[in-house]
Amino acid sequence: MSMGYAFVNVLLSLVVAVLLVVGVVLMARGRKEHGSAATLGLWGCVVLLFGLILGVVRSFTLPMIVEMVGTQSVSVVILIENVIQTAVTFTGTGLLIWAVIARRPPARDPRQPAWQSPHPQGPHPQSPQPQSPHPQQQPGWQHPPQPPAGPSY
């Protein structure tokens, strides 16, 4: 029964590990676009992955720990391990939450060249806009203006 439990534990941990590794990869790729938010999320996934590895190692080493410290002291060791595991999970989850609410750089206008800053630096004087006799006129070929309708004889 113990071997079946260990297999299921490793299998479930592997699924979560794959999810966290995918999160690390996606956030590493998104650092340029999302800035510090992606970096925080990346570290959150790394910390949670570390906690997951600690949990798997703990499940395999528990029988050896019981042999080393005895059944009287094993509860203290398990308590210490749980405190460490909770601190790691708390930190990783906190980093992920912080990543969600972190300030992101402003989105770039797709019509604006990538080398140009989305926000101009400092005040720029307004240049006067040329006045057009036809304000609704669009660029390109236009129909010639029609003479006003006069009295017909």
Biotite code that builds the C-alpha atoms (Angstrom):
import biotite.structure as struc

atoms = struc.array([
    struc.Atom([0.000, 0.000, 0.000], chain_id="A", res_id=1, res_name="MET", atom_name="CA", element="C"),
    struc.Atom([2.872, 2.370, 0.839], chain_id="A", res_id=2, res_name="SER", atom_name="CA", element="C"),
    struc.Atom([4.393, 1.882, -2.617], chain_id="A", res_id=3, res_name="MET", atom_name="CA", element="C"),
    struc.Atom([1.076, 2.720, -4.305], chain_id="A", res_id=4, res_name="GLY", atom_name="CA", element="C"),
    struc.Atom([0.765, 5.885, -2.231], chain_id="A", res_id=5, res_name="TYR", atom_name="CA", element="C"),
    struc.Atom([4.300, 6.944, -3.168], chain_id="A", res_id=6, res_name="ALA", atom_name="CA", element="C"),
    struc.Atom([3.586, 6.358, -6.872], chain_id="A", res_id=7, res_name="PHE", atom_name="CA", element="C"),
    struc.Atom([0.382, 8.424, -6.797], chain_id="A", res_id=8, res_name="VAL", atom_name="CA", element="C"),
    struc.Atom([2.149, 11.161, -4.834], chain_id="A", res_id=9, res_name="ASN", atom_name="CA", element="C"),
    struc.Atom([4.980, 11.315, -7.393], chain_id="A", res_id=10, res_name="VAL", atom_name="CA", element="C"),
    struc.Atom([2.543, 11.253, -10.309], chain_id="A", res_id=11, res_name="LEU", atom_name="CA", element="C"),
    struc.Atom([0.446, 14.131, -8.918], chain_id="A", res_id=12, res_name="LEU", atom_name="CA", element="C"),
    struc.Atom([3.582, 16.063, -8.024], chain_id="A", res_id=13, res_name="SER", atom_name="CA", element="C"),
    struc.Atom([4.880, 15.555, -11.546], chain_id="A", res_id=14, res_name="LEU", atom_name="CA", element="C"),
    struc.Atom([1.690, 17.045, -13.021], chain_id="A", res_id=15, res_name="VAL", atom_name="CA", element="C"),
    struc.Atom([1.987, 20.109, -10.775], chain_id="A", res_id=16, res_name="VAL", atom_name="CA", element="C"),
    struc.Atom([5.716, 20.368, -11.575], chain_id="A", res_id=17, res_name="ALA", atom_name="CA", element="C"),
    struc.Atom([4.972, 20.417, -15.311], chain_id="A", res_id=18, res_name="VAL", atom_name="CA", element="C"),
    struc.Atom([2.435, 23.194, -14.743], chain_id="A", res_id=19, res_name="LEU", atom_name="CA", element="C"),
    struc.Atom([4.964, 25.231, -12.735], chain_id="A", res_id=20, res_name="LEU", atom_name="CA", element="C"),
    struc.Atom([7.722, 24.706, -15.319], chain_id="A", res_id=21, res_name="VAL", atom_name="CA", element="C"),
    struc.Atom([5.348, 25.882, -18.069], chain_id="A", res_id=22, res_name="VAL", atom_name="CA", element="C"),
    struc.Atom([4.595, 28.922, -15.886], chain_id="A", res_id=23, res_name="GLY", atom_name="CA", element="C"),
    struc.Atom([8.312, 29.647, -15.512], chain_id="A", res_id=24, res_name="VAL", atom_name="CA", element="C"),
    struc.Atom([8.845, 29.412, -19.281], chain_id="A", res_id=25, res_name="VAL", atom_name="CA", element="C"),
    struc.Atom([5.842, 31.601, -20.128], chain_id="A", res_id=26, res_name="LEU", atom_name="CA", element="C"),
    struc.Atom([6.795, 34.241, -17.592], chain_id="A", res_id=27, res_name="MET", atom_name="CA", element="C"),
    struc.Atom([10.415, 34.255, -18.713], chain_id="A", res_id=28, res_name="ALA", atom_name="CA", element="C"),
    struc.Atom([9.198, 34.867, -22.269], chain_id="A", res_id=29, res_name="ARG", atom_name="CA", element="C"),
    struc.Atom([6.812, 37.606, -21.098], chain_id="A", res_id=30, res_name="GLY", atom_name="CA", element="C"),
    struc.Atom([9.339, 39.615, -19.074], chain_id="A", res_id=31, res_name="ARG", atom_name="CA", element="C"),
    struc.Atom([9.939, 42.081, -21.907], chain_id="A", res_id=32, res_name="LYS", atom_name="CA", element="C"),
    struc.Atom([6.224, 42.795, -22.328], chain_id="A", res_id=33, res_name="GLU", atom_name="CA", element="C"),
    struc.Atom([5.051, 42.567, -18.695], chain_id="A", res_id=34, res_name="HIS", atom_name="CA", element="C"),
    struc.Atom([8.171, 43.795, -16.899], chain_id="A", res_id=35, res_name="GLY", atom_name="CA", element="C"),
    struc.Atom([8.474, 43.223, -13.167], chain_id="A", res_id=36, res_name="SER", atom_name="CA", element="C"),
    struc.Atom([5.103, 41.469, -12.977], chain_id="A", res_id=37, res_name="ALA", atom_name="CA", element="C"),
    struc.Atom([6.426, 38.592, -15.076], chain_id="A", res_id=38, res_name="ALA", atom_name="CA", element="C"),
    struc.Atom([9.624, 38.476, -13.015], chain_id="A", res_id=39, res_name="THR", atom_name="CA", element="C"),
    struc.Atom([7.619, 38.233, -9.788], chain_id="A", res_id=40, res_name="LEU", atom_name="CA", element="C"),
    struc.Atom([5.448, 35.504, -11.270], chain_id="A", res_id=41, res_name="GLY", atom_name="CA", element="C"),
    struc.Atom([8.519, 33.641, -12.469], chain_id="A", res_id=42, res_name="LEU", atom_name="CA", element="C"),
    struc.Atom([10.019, 33.680, -8.961], chain_id="A", res_id=43, res_name="TRP", atom_name="CA", element="C"),
    struc.Atom([6.686, 32.621, -7.488], chain_id="A", res_id=44, res_name="GLY", atom_name="CA", element="C"),
    struc.Atom([6.624, 29.561, -9.744], chain_id="A", res_id=45, res_name="CYS", atom_name="CA", element="C"),
    struc.Atom([10.263, 28.759, -8.926], chain_id="A", res_id=46, res_name="VAL", atom_name="CA", element="C"),
    struc.Atom([9.590, 28.939, -5.168], chain_id="A", res_id=47, res_name="VAL", atom_name="CA", element="C"),
    struc.Atom([6.485, 26.752, -5.494], chain_id="A", res_id=48, res_name="LEU", atom_name="CA", element="C"),
    struc.Atom([8.467, 24.266, -7.586], chain_id="A", res_id=49, res_name="LEU", atom_name="CA", element="C"),
    struc.Atom([11.129, 24.183, -4.864], chain_id="A", res_id=50, res_name="PHE", atom_name="CA", element="C"),
    struc.Atom([8.408, 23.515, -2.267], chain_id="A", res_id=51, res_name="GLY", atom_name="CA", element="C"),
    struc.Atom([6.999, 20.726, -4.408], chain_id="A", res_id=52, res_name="LEU", atom_name="CA", element="C"),
    struc.Atom([10.422, 19.096, -4.630], chain_id="A", res_id=53, res_name="ILE", atom_name="CA", element="C"),
    struc.Atom([10.795, 19.386, -0.848], chain_id="A", res_id=54, res_name="LEU", atom_name="CA", element="C"),
    struc.Atom([7.433, 17.650, -0.393], chain_id="A", res_id=55, res_name="GLY", atom_name="CA", element="C"),
    struc.Atom([8.389, 14.758, -2.676], chain_id="A", res_id=56, res_name="VAL", atom_name="CA", element="C"),
    struc.Atom([11.764, 14.338, -0.956], chain_id="A", res_id=57, res_name="VAL", atom_name="CA", element="C"),
    struc.Atom([10.022, 14.416, 2.421], chain_id="A", res_id=58, res_name="ARG", atom_name="CA", element="C"),
    struc.Atom([7.591, 11.679, 1.418], chain_id="A", res_id=59, res_name="SER", atom_name="CA", element="C"),
    struc.Atom([10.482, 9.401, 0.416], chain_id="A", res_id=60, res_name="PHE", atom_name="CA", element="C"),
    struc.Atom([12.676, 10.180, 3.434], chain_id="A", res_id=61, res_name="THR", atom_name="CA", element="C"),
    struc.Atom([9.986, 9.914, 6.104], chain_id="A", res_id=62, res_name="LEU", atom_name="CA", element="C"),
    struc.Atom([10.717, 6.233, 6.884], chain_id="A", res_id=63, res_name="PRO", atom_name="CA", element="C"),
    struc.Atom([14.425, 7.032, 7.304], chain_id="A", res_id=64, res_name="MET", atom_name="CA", element="C"),
    struc.Atom([13.612, 10.020, 9.527], chain_id="A", res_id=65, res_name="ILE", atom_name="CA", element="C"),
    struc.Atom([11.445, 7.823, 11.772], chain_id="A", res_id=66, res_name="VAL", atom_name="CA", element="C"),
    struc.Atom([14.347, 5.351, 12.082], chain_id="A", res_id=67, res_name="GLU", atom_name="CA", element="C"),
    struc.Atom([16.847, 8.111, 12.877], chain_id="A", res_id=68, res_name="MET", atom_name="CA", element="C"),
    struc.Atom([14.877, 10.094, 15.495], chain_id="A", res_id=69, res_name="VAL", atom_name="CA", element="C"),
    struc.Atom([12.503, 7.421, 16.757], chain_id="A", res_id=70, res_name="GLY", atom_name="CA", element="C"),
    struc.Atom([8.747, 7.484, 16.992], chain_id="A", res_id=71, res_name="THR", atom_name="CA", element="C"),
    struc.Atom([8.782, 9.774, 20.045], chain_id="A", res_id=72, res_name="GLN", atom_name="CA", element="C"),
    struc.Atom([10.513, 12.699, 18.281], chain_id="A", res_id=73, res_name="SER", atom_name="CA", element="C"),
    struc.Atom([9.129, 12.254, 14.754], chain_id="A", res_id=74, res_name="VAL", atom_name="CA", element="C"),
    struc.Atom([6.207, 14.595, 15.425], chain_id="A", res_id=75, res_name="SER", atom_name="CA", element="C"),
    struc.Atom([8.634, 17.462, 16.146], chain_id="A", res_id=76, res_name="VAL", atom_name="CA", element="C"),
    struc.Atom([10.507, 16.788, 12.905], chain_id="A", res_id=77, res_name="VAL", atom_name="CA", element="C"),
    struc.Atom([7.248, 16.658, 10.935], chain_id="A", res_id=78, res_name="ILE", atom_name="CA", element="C"),
    struc.Atom([6.111, 19.908, 12.566], chain_id="A", res_id=79, res_name="LEU", atom_name="CA", element="C"),
    struc.Atom([9.355, 21.643, 11.528], chain_id="A", res_id=80, res_name="ILE", atom_name="CA", element="C"),
    struc.Atom([9.023, 20.280, 7.992], chain_id="A", res_id=81, res_name="GLU", atom_name="CA", element="C"),
    struc.Atom([5.406, 21.493, 7.825], chain_id="A", res_id=82, res_name="ASN", atom_name="CA", element="C"),
    struc.Atom([6.412, 24.980, 8.985], chain_id="A", res_id=83, res_name="VAL", atom_name="CA", element="C"),
    struc.Atom([9.099, 25.125, 6.276], chain_id="A", res_id=84, res_name="ILE", atom_name="CA", element="C"),
    struc.Atom([6.683, 23.785, 3.643], chain_id="A", res_id=85, res_name="GLN", atom_name="CA", element="C"),
    struc.Atom([4.023, 26.327, 4.657], chain_id="A", res_id=86, res_name="THR", atom_name="CA", element="C"),
    struc.Atom([6.542, 29.199, 4.523], chain_id="A", res_id=87, res_name="ALA", atom_name="CA", element="C"),
    struc.Atom([7.657, 28.158, 1.035], chain_id="A", res_id=88, res_name="VAL", atom_name="CA", element="C"),
    struc.Atom([4.066, 27.814, -0.195], chain_id="A", res_id=89, res_name="THR", atom_name="CA", element="C"),
    struc.Atom([3.118, 31.143, 1.395], chain_id="A", res_id=90, res_name="PHE", atom_name="CA", element="C"),
    struc.Atom([6.080, 32.886, -0.257], chain_id="A", res_id=91, res_name="THR", atom_name="CA", element="C"),
    struc.Atom([5.466, 31.388, -3.712], chain_id="A", res_id=92, res_name="GLY", atom_name="CA", element="C"),
    struc.Atom([1.751, 32.127, -3.645], chain_id="A", res_id=93, res_name="THR", atom_name="CA", element="C"),
    struc.Atom([2.424, 35.637, -2.343], chain_id="A", res_id=94, res_name="GLY", atom_name="CA", element="C"),
    struc.Atom([4.802, 36.288, -5.230], chain_id="A", res_id=95, res_name="LEU", atom_name="CA", element="C"),
    struc.Atom([2.199, 35.098, -7.725], chain_id="A", res_id=96, res_name="LEU", atom_name="CA", element="C"),
    struc.Atom([-0.464, 37.345, -6.182], chain_id="A", res_id=97, res_name="ILE", atom_name="CA", element="C"),
    struc.Atom([1.973, 40.254, -6.177], chain_id="A", res_id=98, res_name="TRP", atom_name="CA", element="C"),
    struc.Atom([2.661, 39.565, -9.872], chain_id="A", res_id=99, res_name="ALA", atom_name="CA", element="C"),
    struc.Atom([-1.037, 39.828, -10.662], chain_id="A", res_id=100, res_name="VAL", atom_name="CA", element="C"),
    struc.Atom([-1.420, 43.219, -9.005], chain_id="A", res_id=101, res_name="ILE", atom_name="CA", element="C"),
    struc.Atom([2.017, 44.603, -9.983], chain_id="A", res_id=102, res_name="ALA", atom_name="CA", element="C"),
    struc.Atom([2.207, 47.647, -12.223], chain_id="A", res_id=103, res_name="ARG", atom_name="CA", element="C"),
    struc.Atom([2.891, 46.760, -15.826], chain_id="A", res_id=104, res_name="ARG", atom_name="CA", element="C"),
    struc.Atom([4.523, 48.952, -18.440], chain_id="A", res_id=105, res_name="PRO", atom_name="CA", element="C"),
    struc.Atom([1.981, 50.703, -20.665], chain_id="A", res_id=106, res_name="PRO", atom_name="CA", element="C"),
    struc.Atom([0.909, 48.783, -23.712], chain_id="A", res_id=107, res_name="ALA", atom_name="CA", element="C"),
    struc.Atom([2.600, 49.876, -26.917], chain_id="A", res_id=108, res_name="ARG", atom_name="CA", element="C"),
    struc.Atom([0.406, 51.203, -29.705], chain_id="A", res_id=109, res_name="ASP", atom_name="CA", element="C"),
    struc.Atom([0.804, 48.700, -32.587], chain_id="A", res_id=110, res_name="PRO", atom_name="CA", element="C"),
    struc.Atom([0.828, 51.624, -35.060], chain_id="A", res_id=111, res_name="ARG", atom_name="CA", element="C"),
    struc.Atom([3.795, 53.211, -33.272], chain_id="A", res_id=112, res_name="GLN", atom_name="CA", element="C"),
    struc.Atom([7.318, 52.082, -34.217], chain_id="A", res_id=113, res_name="PRO", atom_name="CA", element="C"),
    struc.Atom([8.933, 49.821, -31.611], chain_id="A", res_id=114, res_name="ALA", atom_name="CA", element="C"),
    struc.Atom([11.920, 52.166, -31.189], chain_id="A", res_id=115, res_name="TRP", atom_name="CA", element="C"),
    struc.Atom([9.708, 55.119, -30.286], chain_id="A", res_id=116, res_name="GLN", atom_name="CA", element="C"),
    struc.Atom([8.755, 55.733, -26.664], chain_id="A", res_id=117, res_name="SER", atom_name="CA", element="C"),
    struc.Atom([5.028, 55.360, -25.875], chain_id="A", res_id=118, res_name="PRO", atom_name="CA", element="C"),
    struc.Atom([5.117, 58.523, -23.740], chain_id="A", res_id=119, res_name="HIS", atom_name="CA", element="C"),
    struc.Atom([7.001, 61.592, -24.955], chain_id="A", res_id=120, res_name="PRO", atom_name="CA", element="C"),
    struc.Atom([9.608, 62.882, -22.529], chain_id="A", res_id=121, res_name="GLN", atom_name="CA", element="C"),
    struc.Atom([8.811, 66.372, -21.261], chain_id="A", res_id=122, res_name="GLY", atom_name="CA", element="C"),
    struc.Atom([6.467, 69.010, -22.657], chain_id="A", res_id=123, res_name="PRO", atom_name="CA", element="C"),
    struc.Atom([6.409, 69.572, -26.396], chain_id="A", res_id=124, res_name="HIS", atom_name="CA", element="C"),
    struc.Atom([4.999, 72.743, -27.922], chain_id="A", res_id=125, res_name="PRO", atom_name="CA", element="C"),
    struc.Atom([1.864, 72.239, -29.927], chain_id="A", res_id=126, res_name="GLN", atom_name="CA", element="C"),
    struc.Atom([2.381, 72.965, -33.613], chain_id="A", res_id=127, res_name="SER", atom_name="CA", element="C"),
    struc.Atom([-0.524, 74.729, -35.255], chain_id="A", res_id=128, res_name="PRO", atom_name="CA", element="C"),
    struc.Atom([-2.636, 72.452, -37.381], chain_id="A", res_id=129, res_name="GLN", atom_name="CA", element="C"),
    struc.Atom([-3.086, 73.589, -40.990], chain_id="A", res_id=130, res_name="PRO", atom_name="CA", element="C"),
    struc.Atom([-6.597, 74.781, -41.641], chain_id="A", res_id=131, res_name="GLN", atom_name="CA", element="C"),
    struc.Atom([-8.321, 73.038, -44.490], chain_id="A", res_id=132, res_name="SER", atom_name="CA", element="C"),
    struc.Atom([-11.225, 74.572, -46.378], chain_id="A", res_id=133, res_name="PRO", atom_name="CA", element="C"),
    struc.Atom([-12.904, 71.170, -46.262], chain_id="A", res_id=134, res_name="HIS", atom_name="CA", element="C"),
    struc.Atom([-12.452, 69.753, -42.734], chain_id="A", res_id=135, res_name="PRO", atom_name="CA", element="C"),
    struc.Atom([-14.155, 66.425, -43.514], chain_id="A", res_id=136, res_name="GLN", atom_name="CA", element="C"),
    struc.Atom([-12.059, 65.834, -46.626], chain_id="A", res_id=137, res_name="GLN", atom_name="CA", element="C"),
    struc.Atom([-10.081, 62.594, -46.564], chain_id="A", res_id=138, res_name="GLN", atom_name="CA", element="C"),
    struc.Atom([-6.701, 62.096, -48.259], chain_id="A", res_id=139, res_name="PRO", atom_name="CA", element="C"),
    struc.Atom([-6.742, 60.704, -51.762], chain_id="A", res_id=140, res_name="GLY", atom_name="CA", element="C"),
    struc.Atom([-8.801, 61.519, -54.856], chain_id="A", res_id=141, res_name="TRP", atom_name="CA", element="C"),
    struc.Atom([-11.908, 63.598, -54.189], chain_id="A", res_id=142, res_name="GLN", atom_name="CA", element="C"),
    struc.Atom([-14.882, 64.544, -56.349], chain_id="A", res_id=143, res_name="HIS", atom_name="CA", element="C"),
    struc.Atom([-14.438, 68.087, -57.663], chain_id="A", res_id=144, res_name="PRO", atom_name="CA", element="C"),
    struc.Atom([-16.621, 70.664, -55.932], chain_id="A", res_id=145, res_name="PRO", atom_name="CA", element="C"),
    struc.Atom([-19.943, 71.292, -57.682], chain_id="A", res_id=146, res_name="GLN", atom_name="CA", element="C"),
    struc.Atom([-20.951, 74.840, -58.553], chain_id="A", res_id=147, res_name="PRO", atom_name="CA", element="C"),
    struc.Atom([-23.868, 76.146, -56.534], chain_id="A", res_id=148, res_name="PRO", atom_name="CA", element="C"),
    struc.Atom([-27.264, 75.510, -58.055], chain_id="A", res_id=149, res_name="ALA", atom_name="CA", element="C"),
    struc.Atom([-28.634, 78.687, -59.554], chain_id="A", res_id=150, res_name="GLY", atom_name="CA", element="C"),
    struc.Atom([-32.008, 79.525, -61.076], chain_id="A", res_id=151, res_name="PRO", atom_name="CA", element="C"),
    struc.Atom([-32.781, 77.365, -64.083], chain_id="A", res_id=152, res_name="SER", atom_name="CA", element="C"),
    struc.Atom([-34.477, 78.993, -67.149], chain_id="A", res_id=153, res_name="TYR", atom_name="CA", element="C"),
])
